[in-house]
Amino acid sequence: QVQFVESGGGLVQPGGSLRLSCAASGSIFGFYTMGWYRQAPGKQRELVADIASGGFTNYADSVKGRFTISKDSAKNTVYLQMNSLNPEDTAVYYCTILTMGRRYWGQGTQVTVSS
């Protein structure tokens, strides 16, 4: 099993910034990919960004140029810097890790962009 500690969500005005953090612990072995998905009300969960052990990053087209994912491998921690937020970014953001062929999910953190 994998445990997560997520933080950094909240309410922000359009054009503002937030930084999400997620620390994973437990059954993490070898190469893995960590990242963030999000789910807005009435919509399917979608990839926001992820980062592999080697540092390769992958972003949804809707967040390219605004969001930056990074990691601290020694701490199994991933960060998501979100800039120029808009109301369409409002969702529950879920931390996730893919390791040894299994995907695990955090409990989610709410991000609300509203004036």
C-alpha positions, 0 to 999 in steps of 0.5 A: 500500500501507498500513503499520501499526504497532500496539501496546498489546495484552497480558494484563489481568485482568477489569475492567482497561483497555488502550489500543491504538494504530495508526499508518498510513502509505503510500497514504492519500489524502483522506477515510478511516475507521480502526478496529479489528476483532477475531477470537476463536478459532472466530469471525468477525472483527467490527467493534469501533469505527471513526472517519471523517475527520470524526470520526463514530464507530461502535461495536459494541453489545457495547463501547458505554460501555466502549471509546472510539476517537479519532484524531490525523489529523496522524499518521494514528493511531487509538487504542482505549481499552478499559475494564471488560474482560471475558473475552469481549473476548479476541481478536486486534485488527486495525487497519484503514483504508478509503481510496480504496475499498480496505481494508487490515489490520494484522497484529493484536495479541493482547488476553487478559482473564483472571484 
